Amino acid sequence: MTENAKQKSKKRRSVSSFTILLAILIVLALVTVAMSAAGVEGVTGATVADVATAPVKGFTDALPVCLFVLILGGFLGIVAETGALDAGIAALVRKLKGNELVLIPILMFIFSIGGTTYGMLEETVPFYLLLAATMVAAGFDSVVGASVVLLGAGCGVLGSTVNPFAVGAAVDSLSSSGIEVNQGVIIMLGVILWLVSLAISIVYVMRYAKKVKADKGSTILSLQERQAMEAEFGEGRQETEAAEARPNERLMSGRQKAALSVFALTFVVMIVGFIPWNDFGVSVFDAGAVTEEVTEEVSGEDISAVWADAEGSDLAFDGEASGTVTAEEQVSGGWSAFLTDVPLGSWYFDEASTWFLLMAIVIGLIGGVSESRFVKAFVNGAADMMSVVLIIAMARSITVLMGETGLDLWILENAANALKGLSAVVFAPLSFLLYIVLSFLIPSSSGMATVSMPIMGPLADSLGFSPDVMIMVFSAGSGLVNLFTPTSGAIMGGLALAKVEYSTWLKFGAKLFVILGVVCVVVLTAAMILVPGAAG
C-alpha cells in the first residue's frame, strides 16, 4: 500500500469526539437497562427519554463553562484581529531559536503547580489554543501543545498536595465521618506523586517533540488532523518563518505590544481569581469586606429537616417548637469585588466570562479595532468555539445519566464490600483500580471525594490501613483518569481546540498512562504498607 493510500485510509477511520461520547452514553444506558431487568438493586434502567434529554441536561449543567468558552472565543477573535498574538508568538520563537524545547519543561512545571495547589482543569481550556499555536510555530505539532497543558496540569492534579477540590474535599468528608487525617502524610505523598509523574511526562513529551522537530512526517496526527492544524495554526508558523528570514525587522507595533501585555494580564487575573486564597489563609483580596449579623426565625419542621439531613434519623417535638439562627452575611466583597461583585479567589465561570468580555473591549480599543470589525471578529471567534461547547455538553451528559440511574454509587458500594479483608498489597491496587473506574463516571474530583470518601475512608480505617493514604489513592486514581477520560468536557474541548482527535490522544499517550499507573500503584502500595493506620 502506498503512503498516500495509507493516509487516506487513516483519514477514513477517524472517529469524531461526538460519536465517541454518544456511543459511551448509549452503551452505559443499555448497561443500566440490563442491570435493572436483572433485578439489581440501586440501579434504575435508563429510559429513551433519559438518553434523549441527557445532552440537553448536560448543556444546562455545563452552561457556565459553555458560556465562558464562547466568550473566550470572541476574546481570542479580537486579539487575532489586532495581529498581536501571531506577532508575539513569532517574536518568542525567534528569540528562542534553537532552544524551543526549553519551553516544554518550564510550561509543564508551571501548569503542574496550578494542578497540585488548586486543581487547575477547566481553567486550562483557553491555553490549548495558545500552546498549540505556539508549538506549531516553534516547529512541533499541536499534540505537543495539548500535552504541555493537559499533562502539566494533570500531573499536578494526580499528585494533589493542598488542592481543595480533591484532597480538601476528601479531608472534609473524612472529618465528617469522625476520622482525623494527617496532612503531613498527604502532602508528602502528593509531592512524590506530583514530581515523579511530572518528570516522566516531561521526558515523554520532549522525546516526541524532538522527533517531530527533526522529521515532520513522524507526527502522530492523521492527514485530516494535519490539514486542520495547518488551517488553524499554519498562518502563525508562516509568520514565524518570515520573521526568521528578516532577523532585524521589528515584529510588533506599539499597539500590538500594549494589546499583548493586556492579553497576558487577562490570563494572570483569571488564574488569581480561581485560586481559593482563603483556603490557604490569604485574605488580602477580601480586605474591606463588610459583613452584618442576620437573625432568622426557624420552625420545628425546619429543625427536624436539618437534623434528618445531618444525623440520618427523625427528630420529633412534643408540641410547637421554634428558634432563631444567627449568621454573618457579607454585604460587600471587599476591594477586589468591585468589578464582578465577587472577590478574587472566589471566582467561577460567570466572573471569568465577565472579565474576558471586558478585556475583549479593552484590547479592541488598544488595538484600534473599529466597531464593525470588533463585532464581526467577536462573533466569528465565538462561532469557532461552538463545536467545543457542544463537546463539553455531550461529555457532561454522561455524568448526568449516571447520576440519574445510580450506576456510579452501585459500583462504589459493591466494590467497597468486595475489598474487605484484603491485605495492603492487594487492597491498595484494587482501590486504585476502583477509583479509575469510578472516575470515568464521576469526572468531578470534589464530587468523587464527597461520594466515595465516607465509604472508602472508614473501610481503610477499619482494616487497619491509613485513611491518609486512601485519600491519595483517590487523588491519584482520579487524576490519572483525568488525563484521558472522554467524560471530561475540559479535556474533550481542549483537544478540539488543539485540533487533536480523542483517538489520536489515546494513541499518543497510551504508553505513558500505563507507566504512570504502574508508578502510582507502586508508590501507593508501599505507602499503604509503611504508613500506620489509626490502630498503628
N, C-alpha and C positions, 0 to 999 in steps of 0.2 A: 504494500500500500504506500502511495506517495505521501510526502509530508503534507501537501495541500489537502489530500483526501482525509488524512488523519485529523487535520484541523477542522474540516467541515463536519466530520463525524463527531468530533468533540463538541462542536458548536451545537449540533442537533441534540446531543444528550443533556445539555444544560437544563437544569430544572430551577424555576424561579422560587424565591423565598415564599411567595404567596401560595404556590402549590404545596410546598413542604409543610407550611403551617396549617393549611386546610386539611391535608392528609392526616396530620397529627390530631387535629380536632375531631375528625370523623372516626379515626381508629380508637381514640380514648372514649368517645361516646359509645361506640359499639362494645367496648370492654365493659363499661358500666351497665349496658343493657344485658349483656350475657351474665354478669355477676348478679344483677338484680333478679333475673329469671331463674338463676340457680339458688336463690334464697339467701344470698349473702347479706347479713345484717349490717346496717350502716351505710350501704351504698344504694342510691336511687338511680334507676336507669334513666339515661338522658332521653328526652323526647325529641321529636323532629323540631318542635318549637324551640327547645333548648339550644339545639345546634344552629338553627336558623337565626336566632336572636343573639347568639354569643358574640359574633363580630360587632354588632351594634352596641351591645352592652360593654364590650371591650373598648370600643371607641369612647363611650361615655365615661368609663372608668379611667381611661388614659387621656381624657380631654385636656387637662392642664399641660401634659407633656406634648401632646399633638399641637396645641396652640403655640407652645414655645418653639417647636420645630418650624412651624410655618413662619412665625415672626423672625426666627433666626435666618430662614431662607431669604426673607425680604431684606434683612440687615446685611447679609453677605452680598446680595444683589446690588445694594447701594455701594458697598465697599468696592466691588468689582467695577462698578460704573466709574469710580474715581481713578481706577487703574493702580491704586496704591498697593493692593495685595500682591499682584503679579510682579510689580516693580520691587517690592520689599523682598519677596522670595528670591528674585533674580539677584538682588544685592547680597543677600545672605549666602546663597550658593557660590557666588563669585568670590566672596570673602573666604569661604571655606574650601576653595578649590583644592582638591586632592585630599581633603580631610573630612569629607562629608559623613563618613562612618561615625565620627565622634558625636554626631547628633543623636544617634540611636541610644547609647547607654545613658547619656545625660537626660534626654527627654523621658526615657522609660523610668529612670530613677525618680524624676520629678513627679510623674504621674503616679508612681507607686506610693509616694508619700501621701498623696491625696487619698489613695485607696486604703492604706492601713490606718489613717487617722480619722477619716470621716466617711469611708465607703463610697468614694467617687465612682459613679457608674452612669446614671442618666446625664449627669453634667458633662460627660465626655463626648456626647453626640456631636457638638459643634467642631470638636478637634479632629474628627475623622476626615472631614473635608479639607481642613487646613493642612494636616500632616500628610494626607495623600498627595495634595498638590505640591507640597514641599519636597517630598521624597521622589516624586516623579521628575520634578525639575532638577533634582540632585543626581539623576541618572539611575535611580532604583525603580521600583514599581509601586502601585497603590497597595499591594499586600504588605509591604514594609511599613507604609504609613499607618494602615489599620493595626498592624502588630504592635507598633510603638504605643498606640493609645490603649488598645484592648489588653495586651499582655502586661504593659506597665501598670495601669490602674488595677487590672485583675489580680496580679501577683500581690499587690498591696492588700486588696480585699481578702485574698486567700490567707494571708498572714496578718489579719487584723490585730492591732495592739490596743488602741483606745477607740476604735470605730463604734460610735454609739448606736448605729443601726444594726450591728452584728453582735459583738461581744457585749456592748452596753445593754441591748435589749435582752440578751441571754442572761446576763448577770441579774438584771431586774426580775426576770421570770423566776430564776432560782431563788432569789431573795424572798419573793412572794411565797415560795414553797417552803420557806424556813431553812434553806441551805445557804450557809455563808461560803463565799468564794475567796480565793487568794489571788488578788490582782497581779501580784508579782509573778506567779506561775503563768498566768495568762499572757502577760506582756513578754516574758522570756520566750515562751513557745511561739508567740506571734512573731517576734523578731527573727527567730530561727527560720520559721516557715517563709516569712516575707523575703528575707535576704537570699536564702538558698534558692527558692523558686525564681526570684528575680534574676539572679546570676545565671541560672540555667537558661532562662528565656532570652536574656540579652545575648548570650553566646549563640543560641539557636537563630535568632533574628539576624545577627551580624554575619553569620556564615551564609545565610541565604542572600542577604543584601550584597555581599561581596561577589557572590556567584552571578547575580543579576547584573551588577555593575560591569563585570567583565564580559558577560555574554547575555545580551537582551533576550536571546532565544531560550535561555534557561528559566525564564519566568514560569511560574505555575499557572498563570492566568490562561484561560482559553482564548481562542481567536475572538470570540464575541466579547469577552471581557476586555481584551486589549483594545479593541475598537472603541468600546465605551470609555475606557481610560483615556485614550488619545483624544476623543471628542471632548471629554470633560477637562482634562489637565494638560493636553498637548500644547495649548497656546502658551501656558506658563513655561513649559520646557523650551519652546521655540524662543521665547523672550529671553530666557536664561542663556541659551546658546548664542543668541545675537549679542547679548551683553558681554559674554566672554570674548566674542570676536572684536569688541571695542572696549578694551580694558580701561581706557582713560575717559570714557564717556560718563557723564553724570546720569545716573539711573532714575532718580526721583526728584520731582519738583518740590518746592516748599510746601505747597498744598498737600501733596501726597505724603510727605513726611509727617505733617501735622495729622492727617487723616489716619495714618498708620499708628501714630502714637495714641490717638483716641481709641483706635481699634484694639490695641493691646490693653489699654486701661479698662476697656469694657469687659474683657475676659477676666482680668485681675479682680475687679469689683464683684463679678458674678461668683467667682470661686470664694472670695471672702464672705460674700453673702450667704453661701450654702453651708459653710463650716459652722457647726454648732458651738460657738465660742463659750457659751455658758456652761456647757458640759466639761470644759477644760478649765473652768474657773476664771475666764476672761470676761470682764463686764464693761470694757471700755466703750463698746458700741451701744450699750444701754444707758450711758451717762445722760442724766437729765430726764430719765423716765419718771412719770408721775403715776402713783397708784392711790386708790382710795378704798376704804373699808366698806363692803357691801353686806348687808344683813338680809337674808331671805327666809320667809316662813316656809316650813315644810309640814306635810300632814303625816299621819301614821302610815298611810299607804305608801308614801314616798320612802319613809324609813324602812318599811318591810321590804320594799323592792330593792333598796340598796343593800340591805342585809342578805337577801337571797342571792344577789349577784356576787357578793364578796365571800359568803360562807357556804353557799350551795344548799341552804336549809331555810325553812319558813320561820318567820318571826310574827307572833300574834300578840295583840294588846287586849287587855280587859277594859273595854270602854273606849272612849275617844282619846287620841294621842296627837300631840303636835309638838313642834320645836322650831328652832331657828338655826340657820347655818350662816356663819360669818366668814367671809373670804376677802382677800385682797384682789382688787380688779384694776388692771392697768388702764389708765386714762390716756397717757401719752407714751409713745415708744422710745423717746429719747432723741438725741440729735441725728442719729443715722436713719431714723424712720421718716424724715421729712419728705422723702420722695415717694415712697410706696406705703407709708403708714406702718411698715414692719421693719424693725431694726436689722442691720446686718448681722448674720448669724442665725436668723430665724426665717430667712427667705425660703420660698419654694418656687414652683414654676410660674405662678401668677406674677410674682415680684420680678423674676428673671425676664419674663416676657415684657413687662412694663419697661424695664431697664434697656433691653435691646431695642425696643421700639423708639424710645427717646434717643438712644445713641445713633440709631439709623438717621434720624433727623439731623442730629448734630454733625455727623460725618458728611451727610449730604450738603449741609451749609458750608462746612470747611472745604469740601472738595469742589465747590462751585457747581453742584448739580442743579439744573433748573427744575421747576415744579413738574413739568410734563415728563422729563427724563426720570425724575425721582419716582413718580407714580408707576411708570412703566417698568423701571428696574426693580422696584419693590414687589410689584405683582408677579413679574416673571421669576424673581428669586423664590417667592413663596410657592409658585406653581411647580418649580423644580423639586420642591420638598414633598409634594403630595404623595408620591409613591412611598416615601419613607414614613409618612404619617399613617398610611393605610397598613403598612407592615407592622408598625407599633400596635395599632388597633387589633390586627389579627393575632399577634403574639399574646396580647392581653386577654383575648377571647378564650384561650386555652385555660388560663388561670381561673377565669370566671366560671367556665364549665366544670372544672374540677371542684371548685368550692360549692357549686350548686348540687353536685351529685355525691359529695362526701368521700370520693375515692382517695384523696390525699390523706385524710385522717384515718381511714380504714387501714391503709398501708402502714402508717406510723404506729398505730396501736398494736396491730398484729405482729409487726416486726419487733417491736419492743418486747412483747411477750416471748417471742422466739429466742431473744438474746439472753434471757435469764439463765443463770447457772453456768455461763461460759467463762473460760479463763481469759486473762487480759490479752494473751497472744491472739485469741480468736475474736474476743469482744471488740477490740479496737478496730480491726479491719472491717468487720461486718457492720459496725456502727457507721464507719466512714462510707461504706457502700450504701447503707440505708439513706444517708444524707445525700448521696449522689442521686439516688432515685427520686427522693422527695423534692430535691431542688429543681428537677425538671417540671414538677407540678406546681411548686411554690417558688418562683424566682426571686421573690422579695425576701431579703435576709432578715429584716425585722419581723415580717410575718412568719417566717420559718422559726425564728427564735421563740416567738410568742406561742406558737402552736406546739413545738416539739420539746422545748426545754423542760416544761413542767412534767413531762413524761420521761425523757431520757436522763435528765439530771438526777432525779431521785432513784432511777433504776441503777445508774452507775454507783451512786452513794450506797444503796442497799447491798450491792455486790462487793463493797469494799474498795471500789475504784475512785479516782479523783474526779469530782464534778468539774474542776477547773480544766482538766484535760478534755472532758466531754464537750466543753464549750469550744475548745479549739478543734475538736473533731468536726463539730458543726460548722465552724468558720471555714475550715479547710475544704470540707466536702462541698459546702455551698459555693465557696469561692472558686473551686476547680470547675464545677459545672457552669458557673457564670462566665467562663472563658469561651464556651461554645454552645450553650443552650439556645435552641430556637424559640423558647418561650419568653426570652428577654427582649422587649421592644427596643431597648437601648443598643443591644448587640446587633440585632437584625437591621435596625435603622441605620446604625453606624456603618455596617458593612455595605448597605445600599448606597450610602453617601460616598464611600470609597470605591464604588463600582466593583465590589468583590462579591461573587455569589457565595451563598452559605456553603454549598457543596465544595467549593474551592477552598474556603476557610478550613473546613474539616480535613480536607486532603493535606493542606499545608501544615496544620497543627497537630495532626493525629499522633505522631511520634512524641511530640513534646507533651501532650496531655497525658499520655501513658507514663512518661518519665516522671512528670510532676506528681501523678497519682501514686506511683511507687514510692517516691521520696516522702510524700505525706504519710503514707501508711507506715513506713519505717520509723519516721520521727515520732509519730503519734503512738505507735505501739510501744516504742521504747519509753515514752513519757508515761503511758498507762501502767507500765511495769514498775518504773522507778519512782514516780511521784505517789506518795502515800495518800490513801483516801481519808475520809473523816475518822474512820476507825483506827487508821495508822497513826 
